């Protein structure tokens, strides 16, 4: 069952951090101290989000490989392709053209990808009947 989540605040946090870096160009000390911590927090969140949604897609019948592939060069491309393929098949109802779009979005524009893909997951979670265990 897909869990409904709010749009990741850490992504919005990163965008605001980048604006701080741009606006404090003449006095970069606060940005230099703040930006690395924000990027590390974003990377941890992104990995957690990928693994969680990968597990949810695998529960629906997808065959996405282990998340360790994310940190291995060249295998991460395979992981993101399989993730995109599963997402477009099980969440976006199998539109073939969306596999490439999802892949490009996830691989090149990660913060934006999280927002867009999580919105699609939330739509699906709203439409599914809830069960009480």
Secondary structure, DSSP 8 states (H G I E B T S, - for coil): --------HHHHHHHHHHHHHHHTTTSTHHHHHHHHHHHHHHHHHHHHHHHHHHHHHHHTT-----GGGGGSTTHHHHHHHHHHHHHHHHTS-S-HHHHHHHHHHHHH-HHHHHHHHHHHHHHHHHHS-----
